[in-house]
Amino acid sequence: MAKQRSRRLRKKLYTGEFVVLGFEFSCTLAMESETEIDALVESFTAFIEDRNLLLGGGVNSTSFGGFVVAAGRYDSPSEDDRAAVQKWLSEQAKCSDVVVSELADINQSE
């Protein structure tokens, strides 16, 4: 049975109408230099920021992965944002095995 919580408490707990979603991504890279890695990361970061999203993650010469959330406090990326990230990564010549997760609640574990 779900607990009855006030709007104020739901907001503080990021539940109900205040739930915030995000998604993970990962891919395998075939990079030969730091310059190539930097160019990919800068290009991807610009793409993410143009969609009003934020990115956290890591990269090396063989893998790139991270988590994407919306820039607004109670905003969430859309399904279109998720699909656009999938498409962008898949279109990169040096990226393979692209995996983009479904949208998930970033504040509540399963």
TIDRENKOL-993173 format. One record per residue: residue number from 1; x negated, y negated, z of N, C-alpha, C, O in turn; residue in one letter. Coordinates in Angstrom, 1 decimal. Each point is the difference from the previous one (the first is absolute). Last residue first. Example, Ala and Ser with C-alpha at 12.3 -4.5 7.8 and 13.67 -1.06 7.14 Angstrom:
# residues 2
+-----+--------+---------+--------+---------+----------+--------+--------+---------+--------+--------+---------+--------+---------+
: num : n_east : n_north :   n_up : ca_east : ca_north :  ca_up : c_east : c_north :   c_up : o_east : o_north :   o_up : residuo :
+-----+--------+---------+--------+---------+----------+--------+--------+---------+--------+--------+---------+--------+---------+
:   2 :  -12.8 :     2.2 :    7.1 :    -0.9 :     -1.1 :    0.0 :    0.8 :    -1.1 :    0.8 :   -0.5 :    -1.1 :    0.1 :       S :
:   1 :    0.2 :     6.8 :   -0.2 :     0.9 :     -1.2 :    0.0 :   -0.9 :    -1.2 :    0.0 :   -1.0 :     0.0 :    0.7 :       A :
+-----+--------+---------+--------+---------+----------+--------+--------+---------+--------+--------+---------+--------+---------+
//
This chain:
# residues 110
+-----+--------+---------+--------+---------+----------+--------+--------+---------+--------+--------+---------+--------+---------+
: num : n_east : n_north :   n_up : ca_east : ca_north :  ca_up : c_east : c_north :   c_up : o_east : o_north :   o_up : residuo :
+-----+--------+---------+--------+---------+----------+--------+--------+---------+--------+--------+---------+--------+---------+
: 110 :  -16.6 :    -0.1 :   -6.8 :     1.0 :      1.0 :   -0.1 :    0.0 :     0.9 :    1.2 :    0.8 :     0.9 :    0.1 :       E :
: 109 :   -2.1 :    -6.2 :   -0.1 :    -0.6 :      1.3 :   -0.4 :    1.1 :     1.0 :    0.0 :    1.1 :    -0.2 :    0.7 :       S :
: 108 :   -0.9 :    -5.3 :   -1.3 :     0.5 :      1.1 :    0.7 :   -0.6 :     1.3 :   -0.5 :    0.0 :     0.2 :   -1.2 :       Q :
: 107 :   -0.9 :    -4.7 :   -0.6 :     0.0 :     -0.1 :    1.5 :    0.4 :     1.2 :    0.8 :   -0.2 :     0.1 :    1.2 :       N :
: 106 :    0.3 :    -0.7 :   -6.2 :    -1.4 :     -0.2 :    0.5 :   -0.1 :    -0.1 :    1.5 :   -1.2 :     0.1 :    0.5 :       I :
: 105 :    4.6 :     2.4 :   -4.2 :     0.0 :     -0.9 :    1.2 :   -1.4 :    -0.1 :    0.5 :   -0.6 :     1.0 :    0.4 :       D :
: 104 :    1.3 :     0.3 :   -5.6 :     0.1 :      0.6 :    1.4 :    0.0 :    -1.1 :    1.0 :   -0.6 :    -1.1 :   -0.2 :       A :
: 103 :    0.8 :     2.5 :   -5.6 :     0.1 :     -1.0 :    1.0 :    0.3 :     0.6 :    1.4 :    0.8 :     0.9 :    0.1 :       L :
: 102 :   -3.4 :     2.2 :   -3.6 :     1.4 :     -0.7 :    0.1 :   -0.1 :    -1.1 :    1.1 :   -0.9 :     0.0 :    0.8 :       E :
: 101 :   -3.7 :     1.3 :   -3.2 :     1.0 :      0.6 :    0.8 :    1.3 :    -0.7 :   -0.1 :    0.1 :    -1.1 :   -0.6 :       S :
: 100 :   -4.2 :     1.9 :   -3.0 :     0.6 :     -1.1 :    0.8 :    1.2 :     0.6 :    0.7 :    0.9 :     0.6 :   -0.5 :       V :
:  99 :   -5.6 :     1.0 :   -2.4 :     1.1 :      0.4 :    0.8 :    0.5 :    -1.2 :    0.8 :   -0.8 :    -0.7 :    0.6 :       V :
:  98 :   -2.8 :     2.3 :   -5.0 :     0.7 :     -1.0 :    0.7 :    1.2 :     0.5 :    0.8 :    0.9 :     0.7 :   -0.6 :       V :
:  97 :   -4.9 :     1.2 :   -2.3 :     0.7 :      0.6 :    1.1 :    0.7 :    -1.1 :    0.9 :   -0.1 :     0.1 :    1.2 :       D :
:  96 :   -3.4 :    -2.4 :   -4.1 :     0.7 :      1.2 :   -0.3 :    0.6 :     0.5 :    1.3 :   -0.2 :    -0.5 :    1.1 :       S :
:  95 :   -2.7 :    -4.1 :   -3.5 :     0.9 :      0.6 :    1.1 :    0.7 :     1.3 :   -0.5 :    0.5 :     0.0 :   -1.1 :       C :
:  94 :   -3.3 :    -3.1 :   -1.6 :    -0.8 :      0.7 :    1.0 :    0.7 :     0.6 :    1.1 :   -0.6 :     0.6 :    0.9 :       K :
:  93 :    2.8 :    -3.2 :   -4.4 :    -0.8 :      1.1 :   -0.6 :   -0.8 :     0.8 :    1.0 :   -0.2 :     1.2 :   -0.2 :       A :
:  92 :    4.9 :    -3.7 :    1.1 :    -1.4 :     -0.3 :    0.1 :   -0.8 :     1.2 :   -0.5 :    0.2 :     1.1 :    0.4 :       Q :
:  91 :    4.7 :    -1.2 :    0.0 :    -0.5 :     -0.7 :   -1.2 :   -1.5 :    -0.2 :    0.0 :   -0.6 :    -0.4 :   -1.0 :       E :
:  90 :    3.0 :     2.1 :    4.8 :     0.0 :      1.0 :   -1.0 :   -0.6 :    -0.5 :   -1.3 :   -0.6 :     0.7 :   -0.8 :       S :
:  89 :    1.4 :    -3.7 :    4.5 :    -1.1 :      1.0 :    0.2 :   -0.2 :     1.0 :   -1.1 :   -1.1 :     0.3 :   -0.4 :       L :
:  88 :    4.8 :    -3.3 :    0.1 :    -1.3 :     -0.7 :   -0.1 :   -1.2 :     0.9 :    0.2 :   -0.9 :     0.0 :   -0.8 :       W :
:  87 :    5.3 :     1.8 :    1.5 :    -0.3 :     -0.3 :   -1.4 :   -1.3 :    -0.6 :   -0.2 :   -0.8 :     0.3 :   -0.9 :       K :
:  86 :    2.3 :     0.4 :    5.3 :    -0.2 :      1.3 :   -0.7 :   -0.4 :    -0.3 :   -1.4 :   -1.0 :     0.6 :   -0.5 :       Q :
:  85 :    2.4 :    -4.3 :    2.8 :    -1.3 :      0.4 :    0.5 :   -0.4 :     1.3 :   -0.7 :   -1.1 :     0.2 :   -0.4 :       V :
:  84 :    5.4 :    -1.7 :   -0.4 :    -1.0 :     -0.9 :   -0.7 :   -1.4 :     0.4 :    0.4 :   -0.9 :     0.0 :   -0.8 :       A :
:  83 :    4.6 :     2.1 :    3.0 :    -0.2 :      0.5 :   -1.4 :   -1.0 :    -0.8 :   -0.8 :   -0.8 :     0.5 :   -0.8 :       A :
:  82 :    1.9 :    -2.0 :    5.1 :    -0.6 :      1.3 :    0.1 :   -0.3 :     0.6 :   -1.4 :   -1.1 :     0.5 :   -0.2 :       R :
:  81 :    3.6 :    -4.5 :    0.5 :    -1.4 :     -0.2 :    0.4 :   -0.8 :     1.3 :    0.0 :   -1.1 :     0.1 :   -0.5 :       D :
:  80 :    5.7 :     0.1 :   -0.2 :    -0.7 :     -0.5 :   -1.2 :   -1.4 :    -0.3 :    0.3 :   -0.9 :     0.3 :   -0.8 :       D :
:  79 :    3.7 :     1.0 :    4.3 :    -0.3 :      1.2 :   -0.8 :   -0.7 :    -0.5 :   -1.3 :   -0.9 :     0.8 :   -0.5 :       E :
:  78 :    0.2 :    -4.2 :    4.5 :     1.1 :      0.7 :   -0.7 :   -0.4 :     1.2 :   -0.7 :   -1.2 :     0.3 :   -0.1 :       S :
:  77 :   -0.9 :    -2.8 :    4.7 :    -0.1 :      0.2 :   -1.4 :    1.2 :     0.7 :   -0.6 :    0.6 :     0.8 :    0.7 :       P :
:  76 :    0.1 :    -3.7 :    3.7 :    -0.5 :      1.3 :   -0.4 :   -0.3 :     0.0 :   -1.5 :    0.7 :    -0.7 :   -0.8 :       S :
:  75 :    0.0 :    -3.1 :    5.3 :     0.2 :      0.5 :   -1.3 :   -0.6 :     1.3 :   -0.3 :   -0.8 :     0.5 :    0.8 :       D :
:  74 :    0.7 :    -3.5 :    3.2 :     1.1 :      1.0 :    0.0 :    0.3 :     0.5 :   -1.4 :    1.1 :     0.6 :   -0.2 :       Y :
:  73 :   -4.8 :    -3.7 :    0.8 :     0.1 :      0.7 :    1.3 :    1.0 :     1.1 :    0.0 :   -0.3 :     1.1 :    0.5 :       R :
:  72 :   -2.1 :    -2.6 :   -5.1 :     1.0 :     -0.6 :    0.9 :    0.1 :     0.9 :    1.3 :   -0.1 :     1.2 :   -0.1 :       G :
:  71 :   -2.5 :     0.2 :   -3.7 :    -0.7 :     -1.1 :    0.7 :    0.9 :    -0.6 :    1.0 :   -0.5 :    -0.5 :    1.0 :       A :
:  70 :    0.8 :     5.8 :   -2.6 :     0.4 :     -1.3 :   -0.4 :   -0.7 :    -1.1 :    0.8 :   -0.3 :     0.3 :    1.2 :       A :
:  69 :   -2.1 :     4.5 :   -1.9 :     1.2 :     -0.5 :    0.6 :    0.3 :    -1.4 :   -0.6 :   -0.8 :    -0.5 :   -0.7 :       V :
:  68 :   -2.5 :     5.3 :    0.0 :     0.5 :     -1.2 :   -0.6 :    1.2 :    -0.4 :    0.8 :    0.9 :     0.8 :    0.2 :       V :
:  67 :   -5.7 :     2.5 :    0.2 :     1.4 :     -0.2 :    0.3 :    0.5 :    -1.4 :   -0.4 :   -0.8 :    -1.0 :    0.1 :       F :
:  66 :   -3.4 :     4.6 :   -1.8 :     0.4 :     -1.0 :    0.9 :    1.5 :     0.0 :    0.2 :    0.7 :     1.0 :   -0.3 :       G :
:  65 :   -5.5 :     1.0 :   -2.8 :     1.2 :      0.2 :    0.6 :    0.4 :    -1.1 :    1.0 :   -0.9 :    -0.8 :    0.4 :       G :
:  64 :   -2.9 :     3.2 :   -4.1 :     0.6 :     -1.3 :    0.3 :    1.3 :     0.3 :    0.6 :    0.8 :     0.7 :   -0.6 :       F :
:  63 :   -5.8 :     2.0 :   -1.0 :     1.4 :     -0.1 :    0.4 :    0.4 :    -1.4 :    0.4 :   -0.8 :    -0.8 :    0.4 :       S :
:  62 :   -3.7 :     2.1 :   -2.2 :     0.8 :      1.2 :   -0.4 :    1.5 :    -0.1 :    0.4 :    0.8 :     0.8 :   -0.5 :       T :
:  61 :   -4.4 :    -4.1 :    1.5 :    -0.1 :      0.3 :   -1.4 :    0.9 :     1.1 :   -0.5 :    0.1 :     0.2 :   -1.2 :       S :
:  60 :    1.7 :    -2.9 :    5.3 :    -1.4 :      0.3 :   -0.3 :   -0.1 :     0.4 :   -1.4 :    1.0 :    -0.1 :   -0.8 :       N :
:  59 :    2.8 :    -2.5 :    4.6 :    -0.5 :      0.5 :   -1.4 :   -1.4 :     0.4 :    0.1 :   -0.8 :    -0.6 :    0.7 :       V :
:  58 :    5.6 :    -0.8 :    2.5 :    -1.4 :      0.2 :   -0.1 :   -0.3 :     0.5 :   -1.4 :    0.8 :     0.6 :   -0.7 :       G :
:  57 :    3.4 :    -3.6 :    3.6 :    -0.5 :      1.3 :   -0.5 :   -1.5 :     0.0 :   -0.1 :   -0.7 :    -0.8 :    0.6 :       G :
:  56 :    5.5 :    -2.5 :   -0.4 :    -1.0 :      0.4 :    0.9 :   -0.5 :     1.4 :   -0.5 :    0.8 :     0.8 :   -0.4 :       G :
:  55 :    2.5 :    -5.3 :   -1.4 :    -0.7 :      1.2 :   -0.2 :   -1.0 :     0.3 :    1.1 :   -0.8 :    -0.9 :    0.3 :       L :
:  54 :    5.6 :    -2.2 :   -1.8 :    -1.3 :      0.0 :    0.7 :   -0.5 :     1.5 :   -0.2 :    0.7 :     0.9 :   -0.1 :       L :
:  53 :    3.0 :    -4.3 :   -2.9 :    -0.3 :      1.2 :    0.8 :   -1.3 :    -0.2 :    0.7 :   -0.8 :    -0.8 :   -0.4 :       L :
:  52 :    3.2 :    -1.8 :   -3.2 :     0.3 :     -0.4 :    1.3 :   -0.1 :     1.2 :    1.0 :    0.8 :     0.2 :    0.9 :       N :
:  51 :   -1.9 :    -0.4 :   -5.7 :     1.3 :      0.6 :    0.3 :    0.4 :    -0.3 :    1.5 :    1.0 :     0.5 :    0.5 :       R :
:  50 :   -5.2 :    -1.9 :   -2.2 :     0.9 :     -0.6 :   -0.9 :    1.4 :     0.5 :    0.3 :    1.0 :    -0.6 :   -0.4 :       D :
:  49 :   -4.6 :     2.6 :    2.7 :     0.3 :     -1.3 :    0.5 :    1.0 :    -0.8 :   -0.9 :    0.9 :    -0.7 :    0.5 :       E :
:  48 :   -2.6 :     4.9 :   -1.9 :     0.8 :      0.2 :    1.2 :    0.5 :    -1.4 :    0.5 :    1.1 :    -0.1 :    0.3 :       I :
:  47 :   -4.1 :     0.1 :   -4.0 :     1.3 :      0.6 :   -0.4 :    0.9 :     0.1 :    1.3 :    1.2 :    -0.3 :   -0.1 :       F :
:  46 :   -5.6 :    -1.0 :    0.9 :     0.7 :     -1.1 :   -0.7 :    1.4 :     0.5 :   -0.4 :    1.0 :    -0.7 :    0.1 :       A :
:  45 :   -3.8 :     4.0 :    1.6 :     0.4 :     -1.0 :    1.1 :    0.8 :    -1.2 :   -0.6 :    1.0 :    -0.4 :    0.6 :       T :
:  44 :   -3.0 :     3.5 :   -3.6 :     1.1 :      0.6 :    0.7 :    0.6 :    -0.9 :    1.1 :    1.2 :    -0.1 :    0.2 :       F :
:  43 :   -5.1 :    -1.2 :   -2.5 :     1.1 :      0.0 :   -0.9 :    1.2 :     0.5 :    0.7 :    1.1 :    -0.5 :   -0.2 :       S :
:  42 :   -5.1 :     0.7 :    2.6 :     0.4 :     -1.4 :   -0.2 :    1.3 :    -0.1 :   -0.9 :    0.9 :    -0.7 :    0.3 :       E :
:  41 :   -3.0 :     4.9 :    0.3 :     0.7 :     -0.4 :    1.2 :    0.5 :    -1.4 :   -0.1 :    1.1 :    -0.3 :    0.4 :       V :
:  40 :   -3.6 :     2.1 :   -4.1 :     1.3 :      0.7 :    0.2 :    0.8 :    -0.5 :    1.2 :    1.1 :    -0.3 :    0.0 :       L :
:  39 :   -5.5 :    -1.4 :   -0.7 :     0.9 :     -0.5 :   -1.0 :    1.4 :     0.7 :    0.1 :    1.0 :    -0.7 :   -0.1 :       A :
:  38 :   -4.5 :     2.2 :    2.9 :     0.4 :     -1.3 :    0.4 :    1.0 :    -0.6 :   -1.0 :    1.0 :    -0.6 :    0.4 :       D :
:  37 :   -3.0 :     4.7 :   -1.5 :     0.9 :      0.2 :    1.2 :    0.6 :    -1.4 :    0.4 :    1.2 :    -0.2 :    0.2 :       I :
:  36 :   -4.5 :     0.3 :   -3.6 :     1.3 :      0.6 :   -0.5 :    1.0 :     0.1 :    1.2 :    1.2 :    -0.3 :   -0.2 :       E :
:  35 :   -5.5 :    -1.1 :    1.3 :     0.6 :     -1.0 :   -0.8 :    1.4 :     0.4 :   -0.5 :    1.0 :    -0.7 :    0.0 :       T :
:  34 :   -4.0 :     3.7 :    2.2 :     0.8 :     -0.8 :    1.0 :    0.7 :    -1.1 :   -0.8 :    1.1 :    -0.4 :    0.5 :       E :
:  33 :   -2.1 :     4.9 :   -3.2 :    -0.7 :     -1.1 :    0.7 :    0.9 :    -0.8 :    0.9 :    1.2 :     0.1 :    0.0 :       S :
:  32 :    0.2 :     3.8 :   -2.5 :    -1.5 :      0.2 :   -0.1 :   -0.7 :    -1.1 :    0.7 :   -1.3 :     0.1 :    0.2 :       E :
:  31 :    6.5 :     2.6 :    0.0 :    -0.8 :     -1.3 :   -0.1 :   -1.5 :     0.3 :    0.0 :   -0.4 :     0.9 :    0.7 :       M :
:  30 :    5.2 :     1.5 :   -0.7 :    -1.2 :      0.4 :   -0.7 :   -0.8 :    -1.2 :   -0.3 :   -0.2 :    -0.5 :   -1.1 :       A :
:  29 :    4.5 :     2.2 :    4.7 :    -0.7 :     -1.0 :   -0.8 :   -1.2 :     0.7 :   -0.7 :   -0.6 :     0.9 :    0.5 :       L :
:  28 :    5.7 :     0.4 :    1.9 :    -1.4 :      0.4 :   -0.2 :   -0.6 :    -1.0 :   -1.0 :    0.6 :    -0.4 :   -1.0 :       T :
:  27 :    3.7 :    -0.7 :    4.4 :    -0.4 :      0.5 :   -1.3 :   -1.5 :     0.4 :    0.0 :   -0.7 :    -0.4 :    0.9 :       C :
:  26 :    5.5 :    -1.4 :    2.3 :    -1.4 :      0.6 :    0.0 :   -0.2 :     0.4 :   -1.5 :    0.9 :     0.3 :   -0.7 :       S :
:  25 :    2.9 :    -3.1 :    4.4 :    -0.5 :      0.4 :   -1.3 :   -1.4 :     0.6 :    0.1 :   -0.7 :    -0.3 :    0.9 :       F :
:  24 :    5.5 :    -1.1 :    2.4 :    -1.4 :      0.4 :   -0.2 :   -0.3 :     0.2 :   -1.5 :    0.9 :     0.4 :   -0.7 :       E :
:  23 :    3.1 :    -3.6 :    3.2 :    -0.3 :      1.2 :   -0.7 :   -1.5 :     0.2 :   -0.1 :   -0.8 :    -1.0 :   -0.1 :       F :
:  22 :    5.2 :    -1.7 :    3.1 :    -1.2 :     -0.2 :   -0.8 :   -0.3 :     1.4 :   -0.7 :    0.8 :     0.9 :    0.2 :       G :
:  21 :    3.3 :    -4.0 :    3.0 :    -0.5 :      1.1 :   -0.7 :   -1.3 :    -0.3 :   -0.7 :   -0.4 :    -1.1 :   -0.2 :       L :
:  20 :    3.7 :    -0.5 :    4.6 :    -0.9 :     -0.5 :   -1.0 :   -0.6 :     1.3 :   -0.7 :   -0.5 :     0.9 :    0.7 :       V :
:  19 :    5.2 :    -2.5 :    2.3 :    -1.0 :      1.1 :   -0.3 :   -0.9 :    -0.6 :   -1.1 :    0.5 :    -0.6 :   -1.0 :       V :
:  18 :    3.5 :    -1.5 :    3.1 :    -1.3 :     -0.5 :    0.1 :   -1.1 :     1.0 :   -0.3 :   -1.2 :    -0.4 :    0.2 :       F :
:  17 :    6.0 :     1.3 :    0.2 :    -0.2 :     -0.9 :   -1.2 :   -1.4 :    -0.7 :    0.0 :   -0.3 :    -0.6 :   -1.0 :       E :
:  16 :    0.3 :     4.7 :    4.0 :     1.2 :     -0.5 :   -0.6 :   -0.2 :    -0.8 :   -1.2 :   -0.8 :     0.3 :   -0.9 :       G :
:  15 :   -3.3 :    -0.3 :    4.2 :     1.0 :      1.0 :   -0.4 :    1.2 :    -0.6 :   -0.6 :    0.2 :    -1.2 :   -0.1 :       T :
:  14 :   -4.4 :    -0.7 :    2.4 :    -0.1 :      0.2 :   -1.4 :    0.9 :     1.2 :   -0.4 :   -0.4 :     0.9 :   -0.8 :       Y :
:  13 :   -0.1 :    -3.1 :    5.2 :    -0.5 :      1.4 :   -0.2 :   -0.1 :     0.4 :   -1.5 :   -0.3 :     1.1 :   -0.4 :       L :
:  12 :    1.8 :    -5.5 :    1.9 :    -1.3 :      0.3 :    0.6 :   -0.5 :     1.4 :   -0.2 :   -1.3 :     0.1 :   -0.1 :       K :
:  11 :    5.6 :    -1.2 :   -1.6 :    -1.0 :     -0.8 :   -0.7 :   -1.4 :     0.2 :    0.6 :   -1.0 :     0.2 :   -0.7 :       K :
:  10 :    4.7 :     1.8 :    2.8 :    -0.3 :      0.7 :   -1.3 :   -1.1 :    -0.8 :   -0.8 :   -0.8 :     0.6 :   -0.6 :       R :
:   9 :    2.4 :    -2.5 :    4.6 :    -0.8 :      1.2 :    0.3 :   -0.4 :     0.7 :   -1.3 :   -1.1 :     0.5 :   -0.2 :       L :
:   8 :    4.1 :    -4.1 :   -0.1 :    -1.3 :     -0.5 :    0.4 :   -1.0 :     1.1 :    0.3 :   -1.1 :     0.0 :   -0.4 :       R :
:   7 :    5.6 :     0.9 :   -0.6 :    -0.7 :     -0.4 :   -1.2 :   -1.4 :    -0.5 :    0.4 :   -0.9 :     0.3 :   -0.7 :       R :
:   6 :    3.1 :     3.4 :    3.9 :     0.3 :     -1.4 :   -0.5 :   -0.8 :    -0.4 :   -1.2 :   -1.1 :     0.6 :   -0.3 :       S :
:   5 :    2.5 :     4.6 :    1.4 :    -1.0 :     -1.0 :    0.4 :    0.4 :    -1.4 :   -0.6 :    0.7 :    -0.1 :   -1.0 :       R :
:   4 :    1.0 :     5.5 :    2.0 :     0.5 :     -1.3 :   -0.4 :   -1.0 :    -1.0 :    0.5 :   -0.2 :    -0.1 :    1.2 :       Q :
:   3 :   -0.9 :     5.3 :   -2.6 :     0.1 :     -0.9 :    1.1 :    0.6 :    -1.3 :   -0.6 :   -0.3 :    -0.4 :   -1.1 :       K :
:   2 :    1.1 :     5.4 :   -0.9 :    -0.8 :     -1.2 :   -0.1 :    0.3 :    -0.9 :    1.1 :    1.2 :    -0.2 :    0.4 :       A :
:   1 :   -0.8 :     5.7 :   -0.5 :     0.8 :     -1.2 :    0.0 :   -0.9 :    -1.2 :    0.0 :   -0.9 :    -0.2 :    0.8 :       M :
+-----+--------+---------+--------+---------+----------+--------+--------+---------+--------+--------+---------+--------+---------+
//
